[in-house]
Amino acid sequence: MIEKKEQYIGAPENGIRLITVTDPKFKKTSVTIHFIFPMDKDTASADSYPAYIIEDTNSDYPRMDKFFGRLSELYGASVSTSNSQMGDYRTMVVSGSVISDKYALEGEHLAEELAKVMTSCIFRPVLEDGLFPQKQFDLKKNEFADDIITEINEKRSYAIKKAKAAAFCGEPCAAPMKGELESAKALSREDALAAYKKILRTASVDIFYCGSEISEDALRVLRDSFTGLEREDVCRFERTPSPLKPEPGYTEETMDIVQSKMVMAFKHDSHTPEEVRRLFVAIYGNSPFSLLFKNVREKLSLCYYCSLVPFSSKSAMFVDSGLEAANAETAQKEILNQLEVMKAGTFPDEMLEQAKLATLTSLKAVTDFPGSITSWYFDRLYSDSKVSPEEFAELVKAVTKEQIVEFANSLHLDTVYLLKGAQS
């Protein structure tokens, strides 16, 4: 049986929350710390960099071999960092996982030791003359730049990034999350340290402790580490739906690639319940039985792939497809045609039942692992639906076809981006 508790560390206005989720069936303990702060195109690279530099060293274990040696001593514990985006905000995530204390052979306090390693990475990084050490800084900067190059070379994600820039033009989320390659290469140690300090000072913080039982020692480490942290201008997350353009915009780019990419951005009503939106996504374009898969891809063979990607924080959805450039116009018309089917409600009733069954099946899996239940409740913090997976399942069961149709009619085409292959 899952038990969830939430509390603030220090004054609520400091924006540091500690959420514990326990279930006796879990075999591991996970600690996930989210730092949330606004997107800023001018500091995007600097804001992304700290996740790289704090990932695998700290002042207690300043060398990577010592750091990973310590994790090995903790029965193969893991620590990782990442950057992600939520609409006009970005998140630096520090995650750790270790087997539950009850499995320790000699009674070690594994959750506590994991918390010590993680908080040392966050609050006591390796410094040299008050800055990140030059050698380590350069190594991580190269890794950072390589990740940006990889994203550019992966044309599907590149096309989505360019479509976001066009659809959300003038909004903070239009900028590349990691910044441009040139800014990453030009990043200085001073800029990186300033960004690191800004995150600790201004980001709202959500700390999730998830395991089979509570380790009060681990919670004490987390509370003590975040208590007294100097805070100012603390981020307050707000959903900011993207305004619909008066007329759909069209952007075309040509590259020497074999397969073209087309992304169609739609914007929609921001008040529709999540369970309705989720079922719409499954029926229209994100399942093997969806209209886009069965018709645009399989029946008409207009695309190599064609799926729907939600951007809930911006009240938007992108249809992402790979195709021959010669098929782009026909595919665009058919994608819109299938949306008209949704708007008219002429899709088969059994598709709604299939979507419900698929959604209910995925919801059952949410509570199986600490990581997935943590992701679920983190999303709840920033959505209108604050319910448990079980409660959400009941909402899904109650969705009607009329609600799906009503939501479909709120969707309007905003932007079309075509990455055209010179060889197509």
C-alpha positions in Angstrom: 0.0 0.0 0.0 1.5 3.3 -1.1 1.7 6.1 1.5 2.6 9.6 0.4 3.5 12.6 2.6 4.6 16.1 1.7 6.2 18.9 3.8 8.3 22.0 3.3 11.9 22.3 4.4 12.1 25.7 6.1 9.5 28.4 5.3 7.1 27.6 2.4 8.2 30.8 0.6 11.7 29.2 0.3 10.1 26.7 -2.2 11.8 23.5 -1.0 9.5 20.5 -0.7 10.2 17.0 0.6 7.8 14.3 -0.6 8.1 10.8 0.7 6.4 7.9 -1.0 6.6 4.4 0.6 5.4 1.0 -0.3 6.7 -2.3 1.3 7.0 -4.0 -2.1 9.9 -1.7 -3.2 13.3 -3.4 -3.3 15.2 -0.1 -3.8 15.3 3.4 -2.4 15.4 6.3 -4.8 16.1 9.9 -4.1 15.3 12.4 -6.9 15.9 16.1 -6.5 14.4 18.6 -9.0 15.6 22.2 -9.3 13.1 24.2 -11.4 13.8 27.6 -12.7 12.9 29.8 -15.8 14.2 29.2 -19.3 16.5 32.0 -20.4 17.9 31.9 -24.0 20.9 34.1 -23.0 22.1 31.7 -20.3 20.8 28.4 -21.6 24.2 26.8 -22.0 25.5 28.0 -18.6 22.2 26.9 -17.0 22.6 23.4 -18.5 26.3 22.9 -17.6 26.1 22.4 -13.8 24.3 19.0 -14.3 27.5 17.8 -16.0 30.0 19.1 -13.5 28.3 17.8 -10.4 27.4 14.3 -11.7 30.4 12.1 -10.8 32.7 13.9 -8.3 32.4 16.0 -5.2 34.7 17.3 -2.5 34.5 14.0 -0.6 35.4 12.0 -3.7 37.1 14.4 -6.0 38.3 11.8 -8.5 35.9 9.8 -10.6 37.5 6.4 -9.7 37.0 7.2 -6.0 33.4 8.4 -6.6 32.4 5.3 -8.4 34.3 3.2 -5.9 32.2 4.6 -3.2 29.0 3.8 -5.1 30.3 0.2 -5.6 30.7 -0.1 -1.8 27.1 0.9 -1.5 26.1 -2.4 -3.3 26.2 -0.8 -6.7 24.3 2.4 -6.0 23.9 4.9 -8.8 23.9 8.7 -9.1 23.1 10.6 -12.2 22.1 14.1 -13.4 20.0 15.4 -16.3 18.4 18.5 -17.7 14.8 18.6 -18.8 12.2 21.2 -19.8 8.6 22.0 -18.6 7.2 24.6 -20.9 8.9 27.9 -20.1 10.8 26.4 -17.3 13.8 24.0 -17.1 14.7 21.4 -14.5 18.1 20.1 -13.3 17.5 16.7 -11.9 19.8 14.8 -9.5 18.8 11.2 -9.1 20.1 8.4 -6.9 19.2 4.8 -6.3 20.3 2.0 -3.8 19.0 -1.3 -2.5 16.8 -1.0 0.5 18.5 -0.9 3.9 16.8 -4.2 4.9 18.9 -6.0 2.3 22.3 -4.7 3.6 24.4 -7.6 4.7 25.9 -5.8 7.7 23.1 -3.4 8.6 24.6 -0.5 6.7 22.4 2.6 6.4 22.4 2.7 2.6 19.8 5.3 2.1 21.6 7.7 4.4 24.9 7.1 2.7 23.3 7.7 -0.7 21.8 11.0 0.5 25.3 12.0 1.7 26.9 11.3 -1.6 24.1 13.2 -3.5 24.1 16.3 -1.3 27.9 16.4 -1.4 27.6 16.5 -5.2 25.1 19.3 -5.1 26.5 21.5 -2.3 30.2 20.6 -2.2 31.5 20.2 -5.8 35.2 20.1 -6.4 36.5 23.7 -6.7 40.0 25.1 -7.5 40.7 28.7 -6.6 37.0 29.2 -6.2 36.1 27.9 -9.6 35.5 24.5 -11.1 38.9 22.9 -11.8 40.1 23.7 -15.3 40.9 20.2 -16.4 37.5 18.8 -15.2 35.7 21.8 -16.5 37.1 21.4 -20.0 36.4 17.6 -20.0 32.8 18.2 -19.1 32.4 21.1 -21.5 33.5 18.9 -24.4 31.0 16.3 -23.2 28.4 19.0 -23.1 29.2 20.2 -26.7 29.2 16.6 -28.0 25.7 16.1 -26.6 24.5 19.2 -28.5 26.2 17.9 -31.7 24.5 14.5 -31.2 21.1 16.2 -30.9 21.8 18.2 -34.1 22.8 15.0 -35.9 19.7 13.1 -34.7 17.3 14.7 -37.3 14.0 13.6 -35.7 14.8 15.5 -32.4 16.4 18.3 -34.4 13.1 18.8 -36.4 11.0 18.9 -33.2 13.4 21.4 -31.7 13.1 23.6 -34.8 9.3 23.2 -34.8 9.2 24.3 -31.2 11.2 27.4 -32.1 8.7 28.3 -34.8 5.6 27.4 -32.9 6.6 29.1 -29.6 8.5 32.0 -31.2 9.0 34.9 -28.7 8.3 32.6 -25.7 11.1 31.4 -23.4 10.6 27.7 -24.4 11.4 28.5 -28.0 15.1 28.6 -27.2 17.2 25.3 -27.3 17.3 24.0 -23.8 21.1 23.5 -23.9 21.7 26.7 -25.9 23.5 26.9 -29.2 26.8 25.0 -29.9 28.8 28.2 -30.1 27.7 29.3 -26.7 28.5 26.0 -25.2 32.0 26.1 -26.6 32.5 29.6 -25.4 31.3 28.9 -21.8 33.7 30.1 -19.1 34.3 28.7 -15.7 33.0 32.0 -14.2 29.7 31.7 -16.2 29.3 28.1 -15.1 29.8 28.8 -11.4 27.5 31.8 -11.6 24.8 29.6 -13.1 25.4 26.9 -10.4 25.0 29.4 -7.6 21.9 30.9 -9.3 20.2 27.5 -9.4 20.8 26.9 -5.7 19.6 30.4 -4.8 16.5 30.8 -7.0 15.2 27.4 -8.2 12.2 25.8 -6.6 13.2 22.4 -5.2 11.2 19.2 -5.1 12.9 16.3 -3.2 11.4 12.9 -3.6 12.3 10.0 -1.3 10.8 6.8 -2.4 11.3 3.3 -0.9 9.9 0.4 1.1 10.2 2.4 4.3 11.4 5.7 5.7 15.0 6.2 6.7 14.9 9.0 9.2 18.7 9.3 8.9 18.5 9.9 5.2 15.7 12.4 5.6 17.8 14.2 8.2 20.7 14.4 5.8 18.4 15.9 3.2 16.8 18.4 5.6 20.1 19.5 7.1 21.6 20.0 3.6 18.8 22.2 2.4 18.0 24.0 5.7 19.6 27.5 5.8 20.2 27.6 2.0 20.4 31.2 0.9 17.3 31.9 -1.1 16.0 34.9 -3.1 13.7 35.4 -6.1 12.5 31.8 -5.8 10.9 30.4 -8.9 7.1 30.0 -8.9 6.1 27.7 -11.7 3.2 28.9 -13.9 1.6 27.3 -16.9 1.6 29.6 -19.8 -0.4 28.3 -22.8 1.0 29.4 -26.1 -1.2 31.7 -28.1 -2.5 30.5 -31.4 -1.1 32.3 -34.5 -3.7 34.2 -36.6 -2.7 32.0 -39.5 -0.6 28.8 -39.5 3.1 29.4 -40.1 5.1 27.4 -42.5 8.9 26.9 -42.3 11.0 24.8 -44.6 14.7 23.8 -44.3 16.7 21.7 -46.7 19.5 19.4 -45.6 21.5 16.6 -47.3 19.5 13.8 -45.6 17.7 10.8 -47.1 14.5 11.0 -45.1 12.6 14.2 -44.7 10.9 15.2 -41.4 7.6 17.1 -41.0 6.3 18.4 -37.7 2.8 19.9 -37.4 2.1 21.9 -34.2 -1.4 22.2 -32.9 -2.6 24.3 -30.0 -5.6 23.6 -27.9 -7.9 24.5 -25.0 -5.9 24.6 -21.8 -8.8 23.6 -19.5 -9.6 20.1 -20.8 -9.0 17.4 -18.1 -5.8 15.4 -18.4 -7.6 12.1 -18.7 -9.5 13.4 -21.8 -6.3 14.6 -23.4 -4.5 11.4 -22.7 -7.2 9.3 -24.4 -7.3 11.7 -27.4 -3.6 11.3 -27.9 -4.0 7.5 -27.9 -6.8 7.5 -30.4 -5.5 10.1 -32.7 -1.8 9.4 -32.9 0.2 7.6 -30.3 -0.8 3.9 -30.4 -0.7 1.0 -32.8 -4.5 1.4 -33.3 -4.5 5.2 -33.7 -5.9 7.0 -36.7 -2.5 8.3 -37.8 -0.8 5.0 -37.5 -3.5 3.0 -39.3 -4.3 5.4 -42.0 -1.4 7.8 -42.7 1.3 5.3 -42.1 -0.2 1.8 -42.8 -3.1 2.3 -45.2 -1.7 5.2 -47.4 2.0 4.6 -46.7 2.6 8.4 -46.6 5.1 8.2 -43.7 7.7 6.0 -42.2 6.5 7.0 -38.8 3.8 9.4 -37.6 3.0 10.0 -34.0 1.6 12.6 -31.6 3.8 14.3 -29.0 2.0 16.3 -26.3 3.5 19.5 -24.8 1.0 19.9 -22.0 2.7 22.9 -20.3 2.2 24.9 -23.5 -1.3 23.5 -24.4 0.2 22.1 -27.6 0.6 18.9 -29.5 3.0 18.0 -32.3 2.4 15.5 -35.0 5.9 14.2 -35.7 6.5 12.3 -39.0 9.3 11.0 -41.2 8.5 10.8 -44.9 9.6 11.4 -48.5 9.6 15.1 -49.4 7.3 14.4 -52.3 4.6 13.1 -49.9 4.8 16.0 -47.5 1.8 18.0 -48.8 -0.4 14.9 -49.2 0.6 13.7 -45.7 -0.2 17.1 -44.2 -3.7 17.0 -45.7 -4.3 13.5 -44.5 -3.2 14.3 -41.0 -5.7 17.2 -40.9 -8.3 14.9 -42.4 -7.9 12.4 -39.6 -8.2 15.3 -37.1 -11.6 16.1 -38.8 -12.6 12.5 -38.1 -11.8 13.1 -34.4 -13.7 16.4 -34.5 -16.8 14.8 -36.1 -16.7 11.8 -33.7 -16.9 9.3 -36.5 -14.0 7.2 -35.2 -15.3 3.8 -34.0 -16.5 3.5 -30.4 -14.2 0.5 -29.8 -11.2 2.8 -30.4 -12.2 4.7 -27.2 -12.4 1.4 -25.3 -9.0 0.3 -26.7 -7.5 3.6 -25.6 -9.0 3.2 -22.1 -7.7 -0.3 -21.8 -4.2 0.7 -23.0 -4.1 3.7 -20.6 -5.4 1.6 -17.6 -2.7 -1.0 -18.3 0.0 1.6 -18.3 -1.4 3.1 -15.1 -1.1 -0.3 -13.3 2.6 -0.3 -14.0 3.2 3.2 -12.5 3.3 1.8 -8.9 5.7 -1.0 -9.7 9.0 0.9 -9.3 10.2 3.9 -7.2 11.3 5.8 -10.3 7.9 5.6 -12.0 5.9 6.5 -9.0 8.3 9.4 -8.3 7.7 10.7 -11.9 3.9 10.3 -11.4 3.8 12.4 -8.3 6.3 15.0 -9.6 4.0 15.5 -12.6 1.0 15.9 -10.2 2.7 18.8 -8.5 2.5 20.8 -11.7 -0.8 19.6 -13.2 -4.4 20.3 -12.4 -4.9 16.6 -11.5 -3.5 15.8 -8.0 -4.8 12.3 -7.9 -3.1 8.9 -7.4 -2.7 6.5 -10.3 -5.7 4.5 -9.0 -7.9 7.6 -8.8 -6.8 8.7 -12.2 -7.8 5.3 -13.6 -11.3 5.9 -12.4 -11.4 9.3 -14.2 -10.2 7.6 -17.4 -13.0 5.0 -17.2 -15.6 7.8 -17.0 -14.4 9.7 -20.1 -17.1 9.9 -22.8 -16.8 10.1 -26.6 -18.4 13.5 -26.4 -15.6 14.8 -24.2 -13.0 13.5 -26.7 -14.9 15.2 -29.6 -15.2 18.5 -27.7 -11.4 18.5 -27.0 -10.6 17.6 -30.6 -12.6 20.7 -31.8 -10.4 22.9 -29.6 -7.3 21.9 -31.7 -6.1 24.2 -34.4 -3.0 24.1 -36.6 -0.4 26.6 -35.6 2.8 25.7 -37.4 4.2 23.3 -40.0 7.9 22.7 -40.1 9.5 20.6 -42.9 13.1 19.4 -42.9 13.4 18.6 -46.5 15.9 16.0 -47.6 17.9 17.0 -50.6 18.0 13.4 -51.6 14.3 12.8 -51.1 
